[in-house]
Amino acid sequence: MNKSSRPALRGGLSIFSWTCTLLLMVPTLLKCQNLFPSWFKQLPRTPKGYCLSVGYAGRFVNRTLGKQVALDLAIKNLYRQKGIRLKFKLEEIADGRLRITHPFYEMVYNPDSILEEEKDFRIVDSLYTDEAYFVLIASPPDIELDVKKEILTNWGPRPKWVDICKCKAPAPHGIGIVSNYTSWIRAWQDADAFAYFDLARSVALRVESIHVARIKGFVVESKIMKQEFDITIKNCVITARWYDKNRDIYYSLCTPMVKVTRK
């Protein structure tokens, strides 16, 4: 074989190997959404003054590390419930020929202290499968809660909250929607984050619009639209999730437990 052809052959084999790996990963990623605890889909209700938080992680060779990653996410979500500042700004410029958008998102939360297990929270329930780890924590840890330990194998019918009109909703809420992700972990993380932003948008969005048109032998038209909010919300939590397997769409529902205040 010609020496110069060997690198090309190795490159071709490398691409083939990666393609096979990705094809083998797809059933695994889908499998992760076919076995999960019921509290991951619908968060149980808690007495006033108590919080529940969910964490999740993918497959790790080291199970201890996988559990820690899921627990770290649950703690992070607990911090978000205590207080989170959401900043959003979108500028859209259009002149009839092209459209330019400049989006900006920022989520800020400042842990006032390091949360310790048994002192600040405790693990209420967990589920470890071949492909994922889920954990549910409660804070403060002295909560008396009877969690239904049910393992689900499907997401059931489309829930009503997915299609509810915000103008008819009894209270503000946010819905995060993402699709076509290769990683179910990243999909749920983004859906959860977008649900927080959608809640903030529903209570604090400010919109400005400028329209300019001039006629001097020709028409020049431009539109500038600005949307923004800067708000701090407290005691808001992801209370429900739903996965549309047929369309590969992830939905997360964020619900406020107390009054939302403008930053």
N, C-alpha and C positions, 0 to 999 in steps of 0.2 A: 504493500500500500504506500502511496505517496505520502511523505512526511508532512507536507503542507496540508493534507486533507485530514490529519488526525485531530487538530484543534476543532475543526468544523464538526467532525464526527462526535467529539466529546461534548461540544456545545449542543448538538442535536439530541444526544442521549440525555443531557442534563435537562433540556426543555421537556423532553418526553417524560422524564421521571417526575418533574414538577407537575405536569399535567395529570399524570396518574395519581399523584398524591392528592391534588385538589379534588379529583373525581371521587377518590375514596373518602375524603373528608366530608363531602356533602351529606351522605346518609347519616354520618355521625352527628353533624350539626342539627339535622332535622330530628334525630333521635333524642337530643337533649330537650326538645320541646314536647316530647311525648311522655315524659315522666317527671313530675314535679309536685311539690306539696300544695295543698289547697290554699294555704295562707299566702303563697306567692301570687296566686290568682286573685284572691280576695282577702284583704287584711282584716283580722277579727276586730271587733269593737273593744274598747278599753274604758275603764272608769276614768272620770275626770282627773287630770293631773298626771296621767301615765301615758307613755309613748311606746309604740312598737316600731321596729325597723327591720327591714329585710336586706340581707346580703347574699351574693351569689358569685360563683367562680366556675371556671371551666375545668377541664381535666388536667391534673398535675401528676407527674410520676411520684412526687413526694406528697402524700395525702395530707400530712401536717401543714405543709406550705399552702396547699389548696384551701384548707379550712381557714388558715390565717388570712388569706386574701379575701375570702368571703366575709369573714368577721370584720376586717378593716373597712370593707365597703358598707357593712351594716352600721358601723360606728360613724362613718362619714355621713350616711343618710340621717343618722340621729342628730348630728350637728346641724344639718340642713333644716330639720324640723324646728330646732330651737330658734333659728333666725337666719335668713339668707337675703342678701341684697342682689337684685336682678337689674341689670342695665342693658338696654336694647336701643339701637338706633339704625334706621334704614333710610337712606336717601336714594331716590329714584329720579333720574333725569332722562327725558325722552324728547326728541326733536322731530319725530315723524320718520326718521331714517334709522335711528338706532336707539337702544335703551341701555342705560348704564345704572347699575345698582351697587350701593356700598353698604353691606350689612355689618353690624357690630353687635356682638353678644358678650356679656360678662356676668359670671356668677361668682359671688364672693361670700364666704362665710368664715368667721374667725372663731376657732375653738377657744373658749375662755379658760379651759383646763383640759387635762388629759383624762379621758374616761377610763376607769379601771373596772375590770370584771368583778362581780360580786359586790363591789362598793357602789358603783354608779349604774351598772346594768347586769343582767344575767341572761344566759342563753335559755330560751324557752323551748325551742324545738330546732331540729336540724335534719337534713336528709342528704345522704351521700350516695350517689349512683356511680356507675362506671364512667360517666362522662361529665358529671357536674356535682357541685356541692352547694346546698342552700342552707341558710341559717336565719333564725328569727330571734331577735333580742328584745328585751323589755327594760324600760327605765322609768322610775326607780326600780331596783331589783326586788322590792318587797311586794310586788303586785301579785294578787291571787287571780290567776287566769287559767281557765280550762280550755286549752287550745285543742281543736279537733285535729287529731293526727291522721289526716287522710291523704293518700297518695293518688294523684290524678294521672290519667293516661290520655286525656284529650281535653280540649278547651271548651267544649260544649257550644251551644248556639250563640249567635251574636248578641251581646248584652245591650240593653236599652241605652246605657250611658254613652255608648259609642256614637249614637246618632242624635242625642238630645240637643235641642236648640238652646243656645246660651240665653237667649232673651226670655225663654220660658222656664229656665232652670230656677229652682227655689233658692239657690245660693250660688255664688261664684265658684267656678271650677275650671280646671285646665286639662286639656287632652293632648298628649304627645303622640305623634304618629310618624313612624319611619318604615321603610321597606327596602327589600333587595339587599340585605346585609349577608355577608358570608359568615360573620360571627354573631351568634345569638347574644353573647354577653355585651358586645358593643351596641347591638341593636336596642337592648333593654336599657342600657345606660343612657343612650341618646334619647330614647322615648321618654324616660323618666325626667331628664333634664328639660326637654321641650315642653313637657306637661307643666313644669314650674313656670316657664316663660309664658305659656299660653294663659295660665291663671293670672299672671301679672298683666298681660296684655288686656285681659277682659275687664280689669278694674282700673288701669292707670294709663292706657294708651293715649298719647296726644298726637294729633295729625295736623299737618300744615300743607297747603297746596297752593302753588303759584302757576298761573297759566298766562303765557304771553303769546300774542299773535299780531303780526304786522303785515300789511299789504302795500307793497310799492312795486307794482308790476309783477310781483311774485309773492308767494305766501311763505312766511317763516313762522313756524309754530314750535313752541317749546313748553314742556311741562316739568315742574319740579315738585315732588311730593316727599315730605319728611314724616316719618313715624318714629316715635321714641317714648321710652318710659325709664324711670329710675325709681325703684320702689323696694322697700324692705318688707318682707312677709314673714310671719312667725306661725309656728304650729301648723304648718302645711305638710301634708304627707301623701305619698303615693298609696292610694287605698285599693286600687284594682288594676289588673292587667288582663289583656286578652290578645291572643295571637290568631290571626286569620291564616290558617295553614294553606288554604287554596290560593290565596293571593299574596302570601308571604308578607303580611303587614302586621306590625307590632303596635299595640295601643296601650297607653298608660294614662290613668286618671289621677289627677292631683286635687285634693280637697282641703280647704282651709278649715281649721278647727276653731280659730278665733278671728277677731277683727283684723283686717289688713290695713296697714298704715303706709302712707306715702313718705318716701325718703325726702 
